[in-house]
Amino acid sequence: MISLQGVRRDKVKFAELRGIHSHISGLLSAEGMRNVSLFFTQHALLLSRWIAWGGVIWNLEIPWNLCSMGKRFMDSTVPVPLHVGLIMDGDGRWAIQRGKPRLYGHRRGAENVRRIVVHAQSLGIRFLTLYAFSLENNRRPAVEVHGLLSLFELYARRWLPQLLEQGIRIRLIGDVEALRPSTAQALRKLEENTRKGEKMTVILAVNYGGRDEVLRAIRRLWNSGEKEGPTCWEDFEKFLDTAGIPDPDLILRSSGEMRLSHFLPLQSVYSELYFPPVLWPDFSEKDLDEAVAVYRSRQRRFGRLEGQKRDA
């Protein structure tokens, strides 16, 4: 057990300390050090005040770099991520845990998308990529694939008024034309009808696979007629599905699975990764806030030294 004995009683509010003690112990036993990091991020100001008061904690080794992390998060100059990628995982497991068919979970997950998009926009996130249907998802039972495609068609119609009202543009990536015609048509129509949205861009990765994107980009390059091959990344990225879209700053995958599963492999080379354990239908605005808080606490060096300027 973590002990808080040895703290100077004349300087520290012991009611607060007992709460901190209990909370940290619970975090260590329940959800691990990831939550401890978030805890210190959120309470760095309080911890710093204790230090200034002269409190000495003898039997608790606090990783003070986490306090630095918290100060960094509280620094308003640290921006929210411009582009967030979301791997929405866990619909089927969520439904099975409740004795429901997998498609029930997909419906609940689809409803959750609307709520998270609205909240992401309120946070100032300008680009949000949603991994909606992978190329490999076609291997699932036909009834589930059919149900998923039907959901795309339903929500493409249902969400259009809200998207127009909020100034949200839809952009599609993936081999959309390989889907059944009714689904491809519904999605392309949604993309066309929202093309004037300027407040936020939501990128739907549908029938998408990272390696497949690379192969299709090479075919585009070959068919472009350019005599010389690309000599830098900027020359090649214009042939990707994501041409004109900034690389994701943060990628998170719900359900606790720790892999990207072909999601933006070339674009994610410097993305911060975050894997919350919550299943997608239960993923809330608070969970997105937590992901953004963790992102803002990290120092992105892009191969440089700490404190070195980007143009150095």
C-alpha positions in Angstrom: 0.0 0.0 0.0 1.2 3.5 -0.7 1.8 5.5 2.4 1.4 9.2 3.0 2.9 9.2 6.4 5.6 11.8 7.2 3.8 14.8 5.6 4.1 18.0 7.6 0.7 18.4 9.4 0.9 22.1 9.7 1.1 22.7 6.0 -1.1 20.1 4.3 -4.8 19.4 4.4 -5.0 15.8 5.4 -8.6 15.4 4.1 -7.2 16.1 0.6 -4.3 13.8 1.2 -6.5 10.9 2.3 -8.5 11.3 -0.8 -5.4 11.4 -3.0 -4.1 8.3 -1.2 -7.3 6.3 -1.7 -7.6 7.4 -5.3 -4.0 6.5 -6.3 -4.3 3.1 -4.6 -7.5 2.4 -6.5 -6.0 3.4 -9.8 -3.0 1.2 -9.3 -5.1 -1.8 -8.6 -7.8 -1.2 -11.2 -6.8 0.5 -14.4 -3.0 0.9 -14.1 -0.5 3.6 -14.5 -2.2 5.1 -17.5 -4.9 6.5 -15.2 -2.2 7.5 -12.7 -0.7 9.7 -15.4 -4.0 11.3 -16.1 -4.6 11.8 -12.4 -1.3 13.7 -11.9 -2.1 15.6 -15.1 -5.4 16.8 -13.7 -4.0 17.5 -10.2 -0.6 18.9 -10.9 -1.6 22.3 -9.6 -2.6 20.9 -6.3 0.5 18.8 -6.0 2.7 21.8 -6.8 1.0 23.8 -4.0 1.8 21.1 -1.5 5.4 21.2 -2.6 5.5 25.0 -2.2 4.0 24.6 1.3 7.0 22.5 2.3 5.2 19.1 2.7 7.5 16.2 2.7 6.1 12.8 1.5 8.5 10.2 2.8 7.0 7.0 1.6 5.5 7.9 -1.7 7.7 8.3 -4.7 5.8 10.6 -7.0 7.0 10.7 -10.6 7.4 14.4 -10.8 7.7 14.3 -14.5 4.0 13.7 -14.4 3.5 17.0 -12.6 5.5 18.6 -15.4 3.1 16.9 -17.8 0.2 18.4 -15.9 1.6 21.9 -16.1 2.1 21.3 -19.9 -1.6 20.3 -20.2 -2.7 23.4 -18.3 -0.6 25.6 -20.6 -3.1 27.1 -22.9 -0.5 27.4 -25.6 -0.4 23.6 -26.1 -2.9 23.2 -28.9 -5.6 20.5 -29.2 -4.9 18.1 -32.0 -5.7 19.4 -35.4 -6.5 15.9 -36.7 -7.8 13.0 -34.7 -8.2 9.4 -36.0 -10.7 7.2 -34.3 -10.7 3.4 -34.7 -14.2 2.7 -33.4 -13.8 -0.8 -32.0 -16.0 -2.9 -29.7 -19.6 -2.7 -31.1 -20.0 -6.5 -31.3 -18.5 -7.2 -27.9 -20.7 -4.5 -26.4 -23.8 -6.2 -27.8 -22.8 -9.7 -26.9 -22.2 -8.7 -23.3 -25.8 -7.6 -23.2 -27.2 -10.7 -24.9 -27.9 -8.8 -28.1 -26.9 -9.5 -31.7 -23.8 -7.8 -33.0 -25.8 -5.5 -35.3 -27.5 -4.1 -32.3 -24.1 -3.0 -31.1 -23.3 -1.5 -34.5 -26.5 0.5 -34.4 -25.6 1.9 -31.0 -22.1 2.6 -32.2 -23.5 4.5 -35.2 -25.6 6.7 -32.9 -22.6 7.4 -30.8 -20.7 8.8 -33.8 -23.0 11.8 -34.0 -22.4 12.7 -30.4 -18.6 12.4 -30.6 -18.4 14.4 -33.8 -20.3 17.2 -32.2 -18.1 17.2 -29.2 -14.9 17.0 -31.3 -16.0 20.1 -33.1 -16.6 21.9 -29.9 -13.1 21.1 -28.8 -11.6 22.7 -31.9 -10.6 19.5 -33.7 -10.8 20.4 -37.4 -10.3 16.9 -38.9 -11.7 13.7 -37.6 -11.1 10.4 -39.4 -13.5 7.6 -38.5 -12.5 4.0 -39.3 -16.0 2.9 -40.2 -15.5 -0.3 -42.3 -12.2 -1.9 -43.1 -11.4 -3.9 -46.2 -10.9 -6.9 -44.0 -14.4 -6.5 -42.5 -15.8 -7.9 -45.8 -14.6 -11.3 -44.4 -17.3 -11.2 -41.7 -20.6 -13.1 -42.1 -22.7 -11.8 -45.0 -25.6 -10.9 -42.7 -23.3 -8.6 -40.6 -21.7 -7.0 -43.7 -25.2 -6.4 -45.2 -26.4 -4.8 -42.0 -23.3 -2.5 -41.7 -23.8 -1.3 -45.3 -27.5 -0.7 -44.7 -26.5 1.4 -41.6 -24.2 3.5 -43.9 -27.1 4.2 -46.2 -29.5 5.0 -43.4 -27.3 7.4 -41.6 -26.1 9.1 -44.8 -29.6 10.3 -45.2 -30.4 10.9 -41.5 -27.4 13.0 -40.7 -27.3 15.2 -43.7 -29.4 18.1 -42.2 -27.2 18.2 -39.0 -24.0 18.1 -41.0 -25.2 21.0 -43.2 -26.3 23.0 -40.1 -22.9 22.6 -38.4 -20.8 23.3 -41.4 -19.3 19.8 -41.5 -17.8 18.4 -44.7 -17.7 14.7 -45.3 -14.7 13.2 -47.1 -14.4 9.6 -48.1 -11.3 7.4 -48.2 -11.1 3.8 -49.2 -12.3 1.7 -52.1 -15.8 3.0 -51.9 -16.7 2.1 -55.5 -16.1 -1.6 -54.7 -19.1 -1.5 -52.2 -22.6 -2.5 -53.4 -23.9 0.3 -55.7 -26.6 1.5 -53.3 -24.1 2.1 -50.5 -21.5 3.7 -52.7 -24.1 6.0 -54.2 -25.5 7.1 -50.8 -22.0 7.8 -49.4 -20.9 9.8 -52.6 -24.1 11.8 -52.4 -23.4 12.7 -48.8 -19.9 13.7 -49.7 -21.1 15.9 -52.6 -23.9 17.5 -50.5 -21.5 18.5 -47.7 -18.6 19.7 -49.9 -19.1 23.4 -48.9 -18.7 22.7 -45.1 -15.8 24.8 -43.8 -16.0 24.4 -40.0 -14.9 20.8 -39.8 -14.0 17.8 -42.0 -15.1 14.3 -41.1 -13.2 11.7 -43.0 -15.0 8.3 -43.3 -12.7 5.4 -43.9 -15.0 2.9 -45.7 -13.8 -0.3 -47.3 -10.4 1.0 -46.4 -7.1 -0.8 -45.9 -3.7 0.9 -45.5 -1.8 -1.4 -47.9 -4.6 -1.2 -50.4 -4.4 2.6 -50.3 -0.7 2.4 -51.1 -1.4 0.1 -54.1 -4.1 2.4 -55.4 -1.8 5.4 -54.9 0.9 3.7 -57.0 -1.6 3.0 -59.8 -2.7 6.7 -59.7 1.0 7.7 -59.9 1.5 5.3 -62.8 -1.6 6.5 -64.7 -0.7 10.2 -64.1 1.8 10.1 -66.8 4.5 11.8 -64.7 7.8 11.0 -66.3 9.8 11.1 -63.1 8.9 9.3 -59.9 8.4 11.2 -56.6 11.6 12.5 -55.0 10.0 13.4 -51.7 7.1 12.5 -49.5 5.1 15.5 -50.7 5.4 14.3 -54.3 3.9 11.0 -53.4 1.2 11.9 -50.8 -0.9 13.7 -53.4 -1.8 10.3 -54.8 -3.1 8.9 -51.5 -6.7 8.9 -50.5 -5.9 11.5 -47.9 -4.4 14.1 -50.3 -4.8 17.6 -48.9 -5.6 16.3 -45.4 -3.0 16.8 -42.6 -1.6 13.7 -41.0 -3.3 12.7 -37.7 -1.8 14.2 -34.6 -3.6 11.6 -32.4 -5.0 8.2 -33.1 -7.1 6.4 -30.5 -8.7 3.0 -30.6 -11.5 2.1 -28.3 -11.9 -1.3 -26.6 -8.3 -1.5 -25.4 -7.0 -3.3 -28.4 -3.5 -2.0 -29.1 -3.0 -2.2 -32.9 -3.8 0.0 -35.8 -5.2 -2.7 -38.2 -4.2 -1.0 -41.5 -5.4 2.4 -40.4 -3.5 5.2 -42.1 -0.1 3.4 -41.9 1.8 6.0 -43.9 0.1 9.0 -42.4 0.5 7.9 -38.7 4.3 7.7 -38.5 4.3 10.6 -36.0 0.9 10.2 -34.5 0.4 10.0 -30.8 -1.4 6.7 -29.9 -3.9 6.2 -27.2 -5.9 3.0 -26.4 -8.7 3.5 -23.9 -10.4 0.3 -22.6 -14.0 1.5 -23.2 -16.0 -0.2 -25.9 -17.1 2.2 -28.7 -20.9 2.4 -27.8 -19.9 3.5 -24.3 -17.2 5.9 -25.5 -18.2 9.3 -24.2 -17.4 13.0 -24.5 -15.4 12.6 -21.3 -13.3 9.8 -22.9 -12.5 12.1 -25.8 -11.6 14.9 -23.3 -9.2 12.4 -21.6 -7.6 11.5 -24.8 -7.0 15.1 -25.7 -5.7 15.8 -22.2 -3.1 13.0 -22.6 -2.2 14.2 -26.0 -1.6 17.8 -24.8 0.6 16.4 -22.0 3.0 14.8 -24.4 6.0 16.4 -26.0 6.2 15.8 -29.7 9.9 16.0 -30.9 9.7 14.6 -34.4 13.2 13.3 -34.1 14.6 16.4 -32.5 15.9 17.0 -29.0 13.8 18.4 -26.2 13.4 22.1 -26.6 14.9 22.2 -30.1 12.8 24.2 -32.5 11.0 22.5 -35.4 13.0 24.5 -38.0 16.4 23.9 -36.3 
